[in-house]
Amino acid sequence: MKNYNLLKELAASIKKSDKPTTKQKKIIESAILIFSEKGYANASTAEIARHAGVSEGTIFKHYGTKENLLLSLIIPYLEDFFPSIVEEVVKEASNSMITFEDFLVHLLQNRCLFIEENKEIFQVMIKELIYKEELKEKLLPCIYQILATQIGQVIEHFQQRGEVKDSPTDVLLKMLFTSTSAFFISHFVLFNKTKVSQEDIVQTAQFIANGMRP
C-alpha cells in the first residue's frame, strides 16, 4: 500500500460514498479530522460535535461512545476494502520472494509499517475484539476467510516447491494467523512499541518458517 495512514484512506472513501446521511457524513469527516490532528486518545466527542456542527448528544444517539464511532468508520472500510488490501500485500510480497521465509519477512514488514502508522487504532481494535463478542464474531471470520483465499494460494505454492509441510492448508493458515497475530499484539499492544526492529521481524519469520517446514 502506498498510503499506510488508515484515517486518510477512510477520508478518501467517505467522500466517494453515498451511504451516510448528510449529518452522519459531517460527524464522520469531523471525527477523522480530529483523530488525525490530535490522535484518538486526545480527541473528544465534544470537539468532534463542535466541528461537525451538531450536539454531542447527536453523536451519542448515533454511535454511543467514541470507541463505537471509530469502529463504525473502520469496520465498513475493512469489509469493503480489506480483500483488495490483502491481495495487494500478497502481490507485493510474492514479487520479491525467493523463499517462504522471504515472503514472511516482507509480509511482516508491510504490516508493521501499517500498524506503526495506525497504532492507536490498532490498539482500540484489539481491545474491542477482546471484550466485545459480537464484534469478534462479525469481524474475525471475515478477516480469516479473506486471508484463507489469498494466503492459502501462497502456502500451496510453497508446498509444491517443498518448502512448506504437506499438511491441510487450513491447519497451516491457522498456524500462520495465530503466530503473526501474536507477533503484532505483543509488540504493539503488550510492549507498546512504536517500531519493530528488522532483527525481530527476521527472527520471527525464521521461527514461523521453521515450524511450517517439512
Secondary structure, 3 states (H helix, E strand, C coil): CCCCCHHHHHHHHHHHCCCCCHHHHHHHHHHHHHHHHHCCCCCCHHHHHHHHCCCHHHHHHHHCCHHHHHHHHHHHHHHHHHHHHHHHHHHHHHHHCCCHHHHHHHHHHHHHHHHHHCHHHHHHHHHHHHHCHHHHHHHHHHHHHHHHHHHHHHHHHHHHCCCCCCCCHHHHHHHHHHHHHHHHHHHHHHCCCCCCCHHHHHHHHHHHHHHHCC
